[in-house]
Amino acid sequence: MELAERQDSTIAIVAFVGLAAILIILFPFPPVLDYANHYARIWLLSGGISEQPFSQIYAVDWNRTFTNVGIDLLAFLLGPLVGADRLARALLFLAIVLPPIGAIGLHRALFGGRHYWQIAMLSFGWCATMIGGFINFQIGLGMALLFSCIDLRLQGGNPVWTFAWRLAAALLLTVMHIFSLGFYIAIVCGLEFSWRIDILRSKTALARLTARLALAISVCALPPLALYLRTAALPDAGGSGLGLAWNDGVILILINLVSAITTYVPLVDVVLILPLILICTRAARAGDMQVHAGLAVTACGLLLLSCISPRHALGTGWISWRFPIMTAFVAMAMMCPFASLTRRQALSLALIINLAVFGRAGWIGWNWWLAQKDVAAVETVLRKIPAGAAVLPLGHEPETASSLAHSNRHFAWGLDTFRHLPTLAVPFSHAFVPTLFTAKGKQPLSVLPPWSEIAVPEGNLVSISVLSCPTMMREYKDFTPYLSDWRRRFDFILVANADIPDRYVGSLMPAGLTLIEDAGFAQLYAIDKVMPAEPLSIPAGCARAS
């Protein structure tokens, strides 16, 4: 009988971490939706706010929020020492590698050994929340998984130490991101459950389990409750109540579930993840699959939340995106397929997993490389903006977002990845942009008057057609109040995605604008403060926007 081959995933894990670091070094502003906006805020909190003109534009108030401020605190404390650029890149790196590393750590703690299956977990470092730039959330996921490894070691030991650890972990996770605390609680409850489901057959064991779960949840709830009672602001939907939006349909729910693997082109993502799914199904059919029952219950609970949670609520977008990736990491960590294989079988398994994982990383690298031309174009036009100017960011809304030639520009549900590139005008040009993240309950940065009159706490990149189409201007009035009297309030217009015609007005801009720089993807216009004398001509394409 052939002896089982010893599996070792370490080399592949180190290679992946190294590859992620290389991507971060080579591509300073990858096509990650929120990253440029976070970068600008990190730069301000690292000391840029003391430079002119920002001391008259922004203020820092830590009483505005008690959660989602992990990277802000690090920027405030470490930014002046290491520099905003290095810190921002380090945080993006952690957002990529920390969640899968945490899942690998939990898997090793549960199953022992360095199984090849752990390499597969690296694929989930790329997902919709990562490409969306949810940096606090991503780092929080990794922290929750790593903290659960420590919790596993403490279970069954001194209850005082366990209580103190959970209290400290809950505090750190609350500060980083409130969803990461919920994730940690879910994992801890799964670990407290049992390896086997038959614990439910004993009334005594069930009573003890209920008590342990209640205690764990209560301890973890203390830090957010204490911080909540002293906070001055919570996230809201602009005074419109809960602001709920749902995935109200089977198709929307399925698309939401796929967010656990979605990056730039969903078809490519599905193809590259299929080998991992096939490994699981084959192991299950062969009866060579070890599963932690408690974490299986947790995974089922997170999957349910993935289906029923709102898409938006309380001024926070893509809430339902958060649960599929949580489900995926718990599912990957809870099982161990093909733990014992012959040498030939182990080599085949390692080859398949490595091809899937590093093929996916190569796909990400390709899109990041494509995006550098767009970033260079934005940097070119930013050099033409004087300090203290007010910049109005707009974009060309394409007819379709499926072009493979520009696959880096969109992800998930056709969302643009370049939306926040104009906010780089803050650190690079010392100019004002109205869409820098300054939401109450989520960021410590606030906008001072009179600049607050032309600022929004969170904003999208509106089509240039809004300047020429009165109907569209009225529709966007509540979302983009800074567009009111834009000629007087702003000095320049920065247009992104300018090398692709806008679906409504093509490349048409209203009168009274002077093209200062055309860098292809990005264009810069100076605004004439005097309204043109001729009557406004409404383009025919505006009818499509109505």
C-alpha positions as CSV (number, residue, x, y, z in Angstrom):
1,M,0.0,0.0,0.0
2,E,1.4,3.4,-1.0
3,L,2.1,5.7,1.9
4,A,0.2,9.0,2.3
5,E,2.1,12.1,1.1
6,R,2.9,14.8,3.5
7,Q,1.2,18.0,2.3
8,D,2.8,21.5,2.8
9,S,1.1,24.7,1.6
10,T,3.7,27.1,3.0
11,I,5.6,27.8,-0.1
12,A,2.5,28.7,-2.1
13,I,1.2,30.9,0.7
14,V,4.5,32.8,0.9
15,A,4.5,33.1,-2.9
16,F,1.0,34.6,-2.9
17,V,1.8,37.1,-0.2
18,G,4.9,38.1,-2.1
19,L,3.0,38.5,-5.4
20,A,0.4,40.7,-3.6
21,A,3.2,42.8,-2.3
22,I,4.7,43.1,-5.8
23,L,1.4,44.2,-7.2
24,I,1.0,46.9,-4.5
25,I,4.5,48.2,-5.2
26,L,4.2,48.2,-9.0
27,F,0.7,49.7,-9.1
28,P,0.2,52.6,-6.6
29,F,-3.4,53.2,-7.5
30,P,-5.0,50.0,-8.7
31,P,-8.6,49.8,-10.0
32,V,-10.0,49.4,-6.5
33,L,-13.1,51.6,-6.2
34,D,-12.8,53.3,-2.8
35,Y,-9.0,53.2,-2.5
36,A,-8.2,56.6,-4.0
37,N,-10.8,58.3,-1.7
38,H,-9.3,56.5,1.3
39,Y,-5.8,57.5,0.1
40,A,-6.8,61.2,0.1
41,R,-8.3,60.9,3.6
42,I,-5.2,59.1,4.9
43,W,-3.0,61.8,3.4
44,L,-5.1,64.5,5.2
45,L,-5.1,62.7,8.6
46,S,-1.3,62.0,8.2
47,G,-0.6,65.7,8.4
48,G,-1.9,67.1,5.1
49,I,-4.8,68.8,6.8
50,S,-2.3,71.3,8.3
51,E,-1.2,72.4,4.8
52,Q,-2.9,75.2,3.0
53,P,-5.8,75.5,2.1
54,F,-7.0,72.4,4.0
55,S,-6.9,73.9,7.5
56,Q,-9.8,76.1,6.3
57,I,-11.6,73.3,4.6
58,Y,-11.5,70.2,6.9
59,A,-11.6,69.4,10.6
60,V,-11.0,66.2,12.5
61,D,-13.6,65.2,15.1
62,W,-13.2,61.7,16.6
63,N,-16.6,62.0,18.3
64,R,-18.3,61.7,14.9
65,T,-18.1,57.9,15.0
66,F,-17.0,54.9,17.1
67,T,-16.6,52.3,14.4
68,N,-15.1,52.0,10.9
69,V,-12.2,54.2,11.9
70,G,-9.3,51.7,12.0
71,I,-7.4,53.0,9.0
72,D,-8.2,56.6,10.1
73,L,-6.6,56.0,13.6
74,L,-3.6,54.4,12.0
75,A,-3.3,57.4,9.6
76,F,-3.4,59.8,12.5
77,L,-1.0,57.9,14.7
78,L,1.4,56.3,12.1
79,G,1.0,58.4,9.0
80,P,3.3,61.3,10.2
81,L,6.0,58.7,10.9
82,V,5.9,56.4,7.9
83,G,4.3,58.7,5.3
84,A,0.7,58.5,3.9
85,D,1.7,56.7,0.7
86,R,3.5,53.8,2.5
87,L,0.8,53.5,5.0
88,A,-2.0,53.5,2.4
89,R,-0.2,50.8,0.4
90,A,0.4,48.7,3.5
91,L,-3.3,48.9,4.5
92,L,-4.4,47.8,1.0
93,F,-1.9,44.9,1.2
94,L,-3.4,43.9,4.5
95,A,-6.9,44.1,3.1
96,I,-5.9,41.6,0.4
97,V,-3.9,39.0,2.4
98,L,-5.2,39.2,5.9
99,P,-8.6,37.5,5.4
100,P,-7.2,34.4,3.6
101,I,-4.2,34.2,6.0
102,G,-6.7,34.3,8.9
103,A,-8.8,31.5,7.4
104,I,-5.6,29.5,6.8
105,G,-4.6,30.0,10.5
106,L,-8.1,28.8,11.7
107,H,-7.9,25.8,9.4
108,R,-4.5,24.8,10.8
109,A,-5.8,25.3,14.3
110,L,-8.7,23.0,13.6
111,F,-7.2,20.3,11.4
112,G,-3.5,20.5,12.1
113,G,-1.0,20.2,9.3
114,R,-0.4,22.3,6.2
115,H,-3.0,20.9,3.8
116,Y,-3.0,21.9,0.2
117,W,-6.6,23.0,0.7
118,Q,-5.3,26.0,2.6
119,I,-3.8,27.3,-0.7
120,A,-7.3,27.4,-2.1
121,M,-8.4,30.0,0.5
122,L,-6.0,32.5,-1.1
123,S,-8.4,32.8,-4.1
124,F,-10.9,34.6,-1.8
125,G,-8.5,37.4,-1.2
126,W,-10.0,38.8,-4.4
127,C,-13.8,39.5,-4.0
128,A,-16.3,42.3,-4.6
129,T,-15.6,43.9,-1.2
130,M,-11.9,43.9,-1.9
131,I,-12.2,45.3,-5.4
132,G,-14.8,47.7,-3.9
133,G,-12.1,49.0,-1.6
134,F,-13.8,48.2,1.7
135,I,-10.4,48.4,3.4
136,N,-11.6,48.6,7.0
137,F,-14.1,45.7,6.4
138,Q,-11.5,43.5,4.7
139,I,-8.9,44.0,7.4
140,G,-11.6,43.4,10.0
141,L,-12.4,40.1,8.4
142,G,-8.8,39.0,8.7
143,M,-8.6,40.2,12.3
144,A,-11.8,38.3,13.2
145,L,-10.4,35.1,11.7
146,L,-7.0,35.4,13.5
147,F,-8.6,36.4,16.8
148,S,-10.8,33.3,16.6
149,C,-7.6,31.1,16.5
150,I,-6.6,32.6,19.8
151,D,-10.2,32.1,21.1
152,L,-10.0,28.5,20.1
153,R,-6.9,28.0,22.2
154,L,-8.5,29.7,25.2
155,Q,-11.7,27.7,25.2
156,G,-12.0,25.3,28.0
157,G,-9.3,27.1,30.0
158,N,-9.4,29.9,32.6
159,P,-12.7,31.7,32.1
160,V,-11.2,34.9,33.3
161,W,-8.6,34.9,30.6
162,T,-11.3,34.0,28.0
163,F,-13.5,36.8,29.2
164,A,-10.7,39.4,29.1
165,W,-9.5,38.3,25.6
166,R,-13.0,38.5,24.1
167,L,-13.5,41.9,25.6
168,A,-10.3,43.2,24.1
169,A,-10.9,41.5,20.8
170,A,-14.4,42.9,20.6
171,L,-13.1,46.4,21.3
172,L,-10.5,46.2,18.5
173,L,-12.9,44.8,16.0
174,T,-15.6,47.4,16.9
175,V,-13.1,50.2,16.2
176,M,-12.0,48.6,12.9
177,H,-15.5,47.8,11.6
178,I,-18.7,46.7,13.2
179,F,-19.3,43.9,10.7
180,S,-16.0,42.3,11.7
181,L,-17.2,42.1,15.3
182,G,-20.3,40.3,14.1
183,F,-18.2,38.0,12.0
184,Y,-16.0,37.2,15.1
185,I,-19.1,36.5,17.2
186,A,-20.4,34.1,14.5
187,I,-17.1,32.2,14.4
188,V,-16.8,32.0,18.2
189,C,-20.3,30.6,18.4
190,G,-19.5,28.0,15.8
191,L,-16.3,27.0,17.6
192,E,-18.2,26.8,20.9
193,F,-20.8,24.6,19.3
194,S,-18.9,21.3,18.7
195,W,-17.2,19.2,16.1
196,R,-20.3,17.0,16.0
197,I,-24.0,17.8,15.6
198,D,-25.0,15.2,18.1
199,I,-24.4,17.6,21.0
200,L,-28.1,18.6,20.4
201,R,-29.3,15.2,21.6
202,S,-28.2,15.8,25.2
203,K,-30.3,18.3,27.3
204,T,-27.4,18.9,29.6
205,A,-24.9,19.5,26.9
206,L,-27.4,21.8,25.1
207,A,-28.0,23.8,28.2
208,R,-24.3,24.3,28.7
209,L,-23.9,25.2,25.1
210,T,-26.6,27.8,25.4
211,A,-25.0,29.3,28.4
212,R,-21.6,29.5,26.7
213,L,-23.0,31.1,23.6
214,A,-25.0,33.7,25.7
215,L,-21.9,34.6,27.7
216,A,-19.8,34.9,24.6
217,I,-22.3,37.1,22.8
218,S,-22.8,39.3,25.9
219,V,-19.1,39.9,26.4
220,C,-18.5,40.8,22.8
221,A,-21.5,43.2,22.9
222,L,-20.1,45.3,25.8
223,P,-17.5,47.4,23.9
224,P,-19.9,48.5,21.0
225,L,-22.6,49.2,23.5
226,A,-20.3,51.4,25.6
227,L,-19.0,53.2,22.6
228,Y,-22.5,53.6,21.2
229,L,-23.7,55.3,24.4
230,R,-21.0,58.0,24.1
231,T,-21.0,58.6,20.4
232,A,-22.4,61.9,18.9
233,A,-23.4,60.5,15.5
234,L,-24.5,57.3,13.8
235,P,-24.7,56.5,10.1
236,D,-27.9,57.7,8.5
237,A,-29.5,57.9,5.1
238,G,-29.4,61.7,4.8
239,G,-32.3,62.2,7.2
240,S,-34.6,59.8,5.2
241,G,-34.9,57.1,7.9
242,L,-33.4,53.7,7.4
243,G,-33.0,54.1,3.7
244,L,-33.5,50.4,3.0
245,A,-33.0,48.8,-0.4
246,W,-33.3,45.1,-0.9
247,N,-32.2,42.3,-3.3
248,D,-35.8,41.6,-4.1
249,G,-35.6,38.8,-6.5
250,V,-33.9,35.4,-7.1
251,I,-31.6,36.8,-9.7
252,L,-30.4,39.7,-7.5
253,I,-29.9,37.3,-4.6
254,L,-27.8,35.0,-6.8
255,I,-25.7,37.9,-8.1
256,N,-25.2,39.0,-4.5
257,L,-24.0,35.5,-3.5
258,V,-21.5,35.5,-6.3
259,S,-20.0,38.7,-4.9
260,A,-17.8,36.4,-2.8
261,I,-15.7,35.7,-5.9
262,T,-16.6,38.7,-8.2
263,T,-13.8,40.9,-9.5
264,Y,-13.7,42.5,-13.0
265,V,-15.4,40.0,-15.3
266,P,-17.7,37.5,-13.6
267,L,-17.4,34.8,-16.2
268,V,-13.6,34.8,-15.7
269,D,-14.1,34.6,-11.9
270,V,-16.5,31.7,-12.2
271,V,-14.1,29.7,-14.5
272,L,-11.2,30.2,-12.1
273,I,-13.2,29.2,-9.1
274,L,-14.7,26.0,-10.6
275,P,-11.7,23.8,-9.9
276,L,-12.1,24.4,-6.2
277,I,-15.8,23.6,-6.3
278,L,-15.1,20.4,-8.2
279,I,-12.5,19.4,-5.6
280,C,-15.1,19.7,-2.8
281,T,-17.8,17.8,-4.7
282,R,-15.4,15.0,-5.6
283,A,-14.1,14.7,-2.0
284,A,-17.7,14.6,-0.7
285,R,-18.6,11.8,-3.1
286,A,-15.5,9.9,-2.1
287,G,-16.3,10.3,1.6
288,D,-12.9,12.0,2.1
289,M,-14.1,15.2,3.7
290,Q,-13.7,16.3,7.3
291,V,-16.1,19.0,8.5
292,H,-16.4,21.0,11.7
293,A,-20.2,20.9,12.5
294,G,-20.3,24.1,14.6
295,L,-18.7,26.2,11.8
296,A,-21.0,24.5,9.3
297,V,-23.9,25.9,11.3
298,T,-22.2,29.3,11.3
299,A,-21.8,29.1,7.5
300,C,-25.4,28.3,7.0
301,G,-26.4,31.3,9.2
302,L,-24.2,33.6,7.2
303,L,-25.6,32.2,4.0
304,L,-29.1,33.0,5.2
305,L,-28.0,36.5,6.0
306,S,-26.5,36.8,2.6
307,C,-30.0,36.2,1.1
308,I,-32.1,38.3,3.4
309,S,-30.0,41.3,4.4
310,P,-30.7,44.7,2.7
311,R,-28.4,45.9,-0.1
312,H,-28.3,49.4,1.5
313,A,-29.3,50.8,4.9
314,L,-28.5,53.7,7.1
315,G,-26.5,55.5,4.5
316,T,-24.2,52.4,4.1
317,G,-24.0,50.7,0.7
318,W,-23.7,47.1,-0.3
319,I,-24.4,45.7,3.1
320,S,-25.5,42.4,1.5
321,W,-22.1,42.1,-0.1
322,R,-20.5,41.6,3.3
323,F,-22.1,38.2,4.1
324,P,-21.2,36.1,1.1
325,I,-17.5,36.6,1.6
326,M,-17.9,35.8,5.3
327,T,-19.7,32.6,4.4
328,A,-17.0,31.7,1.9
329,F,-14.2,32.0,4.5
330,V,-16.0,30.1,7.1
331,A,-16.9,27.4,4.6
332,M,-13.3,27.1,3.4
333,A,-12.0,26.9,7.0
334,M,-14.6,24.4,8.3
335,M,-13.7,21.6,5.9
336,C,-10.7,19.6,4.9
337,P,-11.0,17.6,1.6
338,F,-8.5,14.9,0.7
339,A,-6.5,15.1,4.0
340,S,-4.7,11.9,3.2
341,L,-3.4,11.2,-0.4
342,T,-0.8,9.3,-2.2
343,R,2.1,11.2,-3.7
344,R,0.7,11.2,-7.2
345,Q,-2.8,12.3,-5.9
346,A,-1.3,15.0,-3.7
347,L,0.8,16.4,-6.6
348,S,-2.3,16.5,-8.8
349,L,-4.3,18.3,-6.1
350,A,-1.5,20.8,-5.5
351,L,-1.2,21.5,-9.2
352,I,-4.9,22.1,-9.7
353,I,-5.2,24.4,-6.7
354,N,-2.1,26.4,-7.6
355,L,-3.2,26.9,-11.2
356,A,-6.6,28.2,-10.0
357,V,-5.2,30.5,-7.3
358,F,-2.3,32.0,-9.2
359,G,-4.3,32.1,-12.4
360,R,-6.8,34.3,-10.6
361,A,-4.0,36.5,-9.1
362,G,-2.6,36.8,-12.6
363,W,-6.0,38.0,-13.9
364,I,-6.0,40.6,-11.1
365,G,-2.5,41.7,-12.1
366,W,-3.5,42.1,-15.7
367,N,-6.4,44.4,-14.9
368,W,-4.2,46.4,-12.5
369,W,-1.6,46.8,-15.3
370,L,-4.4,48.0,-17.7
371,A,-5.5,50.6,-15.2
372,Q,-2.1,52.4,-15.0
373,K,-2.7,54.3,-18.2
374,D,-5.9,55.7,-16.7
375,V,-4.1,56.7,-13.5
376,A,-1.3,58.3,-15.5
377,A,-3.9,60.3,-17.4
378,V,-5.5,61.6,-14.1
379,E,-2.1,62.5,-12.7
380,T,-1.3,64.5,-15.9
381,V,-4.4,66.7,-15.7
382,L,-3.9,67.1,-11.9
383,R,-0.6,68.9,-12.6
384,K,-2.6,71.7,-14.3
385,I,-4.8,72.4,-11.2
386,P,-3.6,75.2,-8.9
387,A,-3.7,74.9,-5.1
388,G,-6.9,76.0,-3.5
389,A,-9.1,75.4,-6.6
390,A,-12.5,73.7,-6.4
391,V,-12.7,70.7,-8.8
392,L,-16.0,69.3,-10.0
393,P,-15.6,65.5,-10.9
394,L,-17.7,64.1,-13.7
395,G,-17.4,61.2,-16.1
396,H,-18.5,59.6,-19.3
397,E,-21.2,57.0,-18.7
398,P,-20.5,54.3,-21.3
399,E,-23.2,52.5,-23.2
400,T,-22.0,49.2,-21.9
401,A,-19.5,48.1,-19.2
402,S,-18.6,44.8,-20.8
403,S,-15.6,45.8,-22.9
404,L,-12.6,43.4,-22.3
405,A,-10.3,46.1,-23.6
406,H,-11.2,48.1,-20.5
407,S,-12.2,45.3,-18.2
408,N,-10.4,47.1,-15.3
409,R,-12.8,50.0,-15.3
410,H,-15.8,48.1,-14.0
411,F,-16.6,45.3,-11.6
412,A,-19.4,43.5,-9.9
413,W,-22.7,44.9,-11.2
414,G,-21.1,47.1,-13.8
415,L,-19.9,49.5,-11.1
416,D,-17.0,51.8,-12.2
417,T,-13.6,51.3,-10.4
418,F,-12.4,54.8,-11.4
419,R,-15.1,56.8,-9.6
420,H,-12.9,58.2,-6.9
421,L,-9.7,58.9,-8.9
422,P,-10.6,62.6,-9.0
423,T,-10.2,62.8,-5.2
424,L,-6.4,62.5,-5.8
425,A,-6.6,66.2,-6.5
426,V,-6.6,66.6,-2.7
427,P,-3.1,65.3,-2.0
428,F,-1.6,65.9,-5.5
429,S,-3.0,69.4,-6.3
430,H,-4.0,70.7,-2.9
431,A,-7.5,71.2,-4.4
432,F,-11.0,70.7,-3.1
433,V,-13.2,67.8,-4.4
434,P,-16.8,67.6,-3.1
435,T,-16.9,63.8,-2.8
436,L,-14.2,63.0,-0.2
437,F,-15.6,60.5,2.4
438,T,-16.8,62.6,5.4
439,A,-19.9,60.7,6.5
440,K,-21.1,61.1,10.1
441,G,-20.9,57.8,11.9
442,K,-18.2,56.5,9.6
443,Q,-15.4,59.0,9.2
444,P,-13.8,61.5,11.6
445,L,-13.3,64.0,8.9
446,S,-15.8,66.9,8.4
447,V,-16.1,69.7,6.0
448,L,-16.1,73.3,7.3
449,P,-18.4,76.0,5.9
450,P,-18.7,77.5,3.4
451,W,-17.1,74.4,1.6
452,S,-19.7,72.2,3.3
453,E,-22.3,73.8,1.0
454,I,-20.7,72.1,-2.0
455,A,-19.7,68.8,-0.4
456,V,-21.4,65.4,0.0
457,P,-20.4,62.8,2.6
458,E,-20.3,60.1,-0.1
459,G,-20.7,60.6,-3.9
460,N,-20.7,58.9,-7.2
461,L,-19.2,60.0,-10.5
462,V,-22.1,61.7,-12.3
463,S,-22.3,61.8,-16.1
464,I,-21.3,65.0,-17.9
465,S,-24.8,65.0,-19.4
466,V,-26.1,66.4,-16.1
467,L,-24.7,69.8,-17.2
468,S,-26.6,69.8,-20.4
469,C,-29.8,68.0,-19.5
470,P,-32.2,69.9,-17.2
471,T,-34.2,66.8,-16.4
472,M,-31.2,64.9,-15.3
473,M,-30.0,67.9,-13.2
474,R,-33.4,67.9,-11.4
475,E,-33.2,64.2,-10.8
476,Y,-29.7,64.4,-9.2
477,K,-30.5,67.5,-7.2
478,D,-30.9,65.6,-3.9
479,F,-27.9,63.4,-4.4
480,T,-25.5,66.1,-5.8
481,P,-26.5,69.4,-4.3
482,Y,-23.0,70.8,-5.3
483,L,-24.2,70.9,-8.9
484,S,-26.5,73.8,-8.1
485,D,-24.8,77.0,-9.5
486,W,-21.8,74.9,-10.5
487,R,-20.3,77.7,-12.6
488,R,-19.9,80.0,-9.7
489,R,-18.9,77.4,-7.1
490,F,-16.2,75.4,-9.0
491,D,-13.1,76.4,-10.9
492,F,-12.4,73.3,-13.0
493,I,-14.2,70.2,-14.2
494,L,-12.3,66.9,-14.3
495,V,-13.8,64.4,-16.6
496,A,-12.9,60.7,-16.2
497,N,-13.5,57.9,-18.7
498,A,-13.3,60.6,-21.3
499,D,-11.9,58.4,-24.1
500,I,-15.3,56.5,-24.3
501,P,-18.3,58.5,-25.5
502,D,-21.0,59.3,-22.9
503,R,-24.1,57.3,-23.6
504,Y,-26.3,60.4,-23.6
505,V,-24.3,63.3,-25.0
506,G,-21.1,61.8,-26.4
507,S,-18.3,64.2,-25.8
508,L,-20.4,67.4,-25.8
509,M,-19.7,69.9,-23.1
510,P,-21.8,73.0,-22.4
511,A,-20.6,76.4,-23.6
512,G,-18.3,78.5,-21.3
513,L,-15.7,75.7,-20.7
514,T,-12.1,75.8,-21.9
515,L,-10.2,72.5,-22.4
516,I,-7.0,72.8,-20.5
517,E,-5.6,69.3,-20.8
518,D,-6.8,66.2,-22.7
519,A,-4.9,63.1,-21.5
520,G,-7.3,60.6,-23.1
521,F,-8.9,58.9,-20.1
522,A,-9.0,62.2,-18.2
523,Q,-9.8,65.7,-19.4
524,L,-9.6,69.0,-17.5
525,Y,-11.8,72.0,-18.3
526,A,-11.6,75.5,-16.8
527,I,-15.0,77.0,-16.0
528,D,-16.0,80.5,-17.3
529,K,-17.7,82.1,-14.3
530,V,-20.0,84.1,-16.6
531,M,-23.0,82.3,-18.0
532,P,-23.0,82.3,-21.8
533,A,-25.4,84.8,-23.4
534,E,-26.9,82.4,-25.9
535,P,-29.8,80.2,-24.8
536,L,-29.1,76.7,-23.5
537,S,-29.2,74.1,-26.2
538,I,-30.5,70.8,-25.0
539,P,-28.8,67.8,-26.8
540,A,-31.1,65.2,-28.4
541,G,-29.5,62.5,-26.2
542,C,-31.1,64.1,-23.1
543,A,-34.4,62.4,-24.0
544,R,-32.8,59.0,-23.2
545,A,-31.8,60.2,-19.8
546,S,-35.3,61.2,-18.8
